[in-house]
């Protein structure tokens, strides 16, 4: 059977390989040069548009270190004022990640084309995921502060929305790759789609779902630490204050504590995720 | 009783899966359906529980017109029909007993299905079904630890737990080695005779079919070309079912190349 030739193959003709018995095979030319060309053009264009200059980085880059050095030595006695906002941040991340991830399950089911046969529902749910994914966390946090007032509830809400969109997309893509055999068997014995999904699909997606949610949670701890900027509670509040008052040594203390917190959480989550991979 | 009356099935792409099929299958029969790949064996079996719709004609199963079934009525109808698949279709990530208990899922409250919390009487019923299939000792093993033959027995136990009147089996032994295939065929025979369950089985291995089933239905290109006792099958009938030259049956790859 003849393979169809695209526009690219018409310009860059495929190579014809002939075997010793006279049979021929067409080897298409690699697409890599085209891809590299497009990436280069995009880079040049974006440098042009943003007015990015290497000379500015060379000239003023050292000031970055200047600010960093001002943070040291950190003010150790400030640590007692950090714990409360730090725990608020972690609480916001845990609760927000949990709510968002759990909410993502039913919506991901509706967005999976192998489970839901109605194209309208699938497209609408995916559109909903796309919209929530394009909302910047800082913006949702700010809107949430208008609704729920200043504080951690606003931060939790915005983290839940972000987790929902992120975990949801990965989840519906994962659902579309599962083995549908057991689902089919459940339907053949008279189960509704929802029941067949919970018995046959959920056990298959669970390890991936937990791993993705944990990965998202790691990132959320970092996101949550800047949400204080818009009044959504947590450690961002005092980061904002110390920068405003130019208490760089206190800022240093916050950065050190935050660093260790993030590292500990990442290691914990990585450990759990590795355990899960072993299960598969 | 299963009654096909001038049933045709046309797929959306125009392919005719079944052409004017008429048959009657009594309760408790053990029927083998043979034919080439793509002849319509799977289509025939899957119309019985409406996993596939029919396009024309009428299909009546236990006094119910199958093509009119929808939603809740269809699901209730399917409770009485078990299905066995070539690739077993178990939830491999969970234990054997959980798979067997999934037969009760349609009748349980939703939260029990979601969290996999089953009643004690369901557990006992599932364990009895496993005992019936001779794999009771594997009840708490994860399914992906089992061999193919054992997995097909778990699938059979799941179907038995469902307590069906009819079992549809789509190439149940095609993925198994000859010895295991024979054991699974014995299990089917046992279920058929002990419980008077109608068994419809699609099968590639003609020799196995002739050995175990009472009645053979031969399909070629969507049409029934033979329907009768397995004892009366002759070389000539087989060559009609398998499209002329019987020597081609031995080498399937040869056939596919001519497609």
Interface residues (C-beta under 8 A of the other chain):
Chain A: X179 X181 X182 X184 X185 X186 X187 X188 X189 X190 X191 X192 X194 X195 X196 X198 X199 X200 X202 X203 X204 X206
Chain B: X49 X51 X74 X75 X76 X77 X78 X79 X81 X82 X83 X85 X87 X88 X89 X90 X91 X92 X93 X94 X102 X103 X105 X106 X110 X113 X114 X116 X155 X158 X159 X162
